[in-house]
Amino acid sequence: MIIGVVGSSTMGKGLVQHIANCGIEVRMNARRQEALDEAMKYIEGQYDFMISRGWLEADKKEPNLQRIQASTDMTILKDCDVVIE
């Protein structure tokens, strides 16, 4: 299964992180590359925080991040089973 998320603001990046945590491939789309870069930086920071608190095992961070694809091109969503806006 592949889930697409349109938007990288507070709700979008939260959804993307949670979906990746569940072991599902997720594709995030936004209009600006800067917004995607900021969202990915935030998600990585959240994983670091979770690891520091013992809520996430360190070896889970990279696989979770690898499940996330981000692009300003909406065609990234074409093969998604579900798209959340």
N, C-alpha and C positions, 0 to 999 in steps of 0.2 A: 504494500500500500504506500502511496505517496500523497502527502497532504500539502496543499499550497496555502500560503498566507499572503494576502495583499495588504501591505502596510508594515512599517517597521517602528511605529511609535510604541508607546507604553504597552498597549494591549497586544499589538502584533509581535513584538519581541518576546513577551511573556508566553504567548501561545507557541511560538517557534521553539523556545527553550523547553517547554513542557512536552511538546510532541516529540522532540529529539530524546528527552529523558525516557520516554515510553518505548524507545527503540524503533521509531517510525521515521522514515526519510521525509524531510520537510523542505519545501522550497519557498523562500521569502522574496517578495517582489516589492519594490518601492520606486518612486520616480527619480530619486536622486541617489547617486552612488555614496555620497557623504552620509546620507541617512542609513544606508545599509552598513557602511563601515562602523558608524556609531553603534548601531544595534548589535553587530557582531562583537564589538569591543565590550559592550555592556554584558552580553551573554557570557562571554569568556570570564569577565570579572565576577559574575554571579557564580559560575562554576568554581572559581578560586575561593570565593567566600564560603560556598557550601563545603568545599574540601577542608578549609580551615576550621570549620565548625564540626567536622566529622559527619556531615549529612550526605556526603558523596565520596565514594572511594576515588582516589587520585587517578587510578587507571581507567575510570569511566569518562573522564573529561574529553580526551581526544576522540574516542568513538562517537560521543554525543556531538561534538563539533563537526565531525566528518559527515554526519547525517544531514547537516544543514547546507543548503545551497542558496546563494543570494544573487539576485540579478535585477537590473533595471529593465531588462527585456521581458515583456510579458509572455513571450513564448516559453519561458521556463515553466509556466503553469500548464502547458498543453497536455502533458501526460499525467497530470494529477488526478487521483480518484475523487478527491474532495478539495474544494477551494473555499477558504474562509476569508471574507472581506471585513 
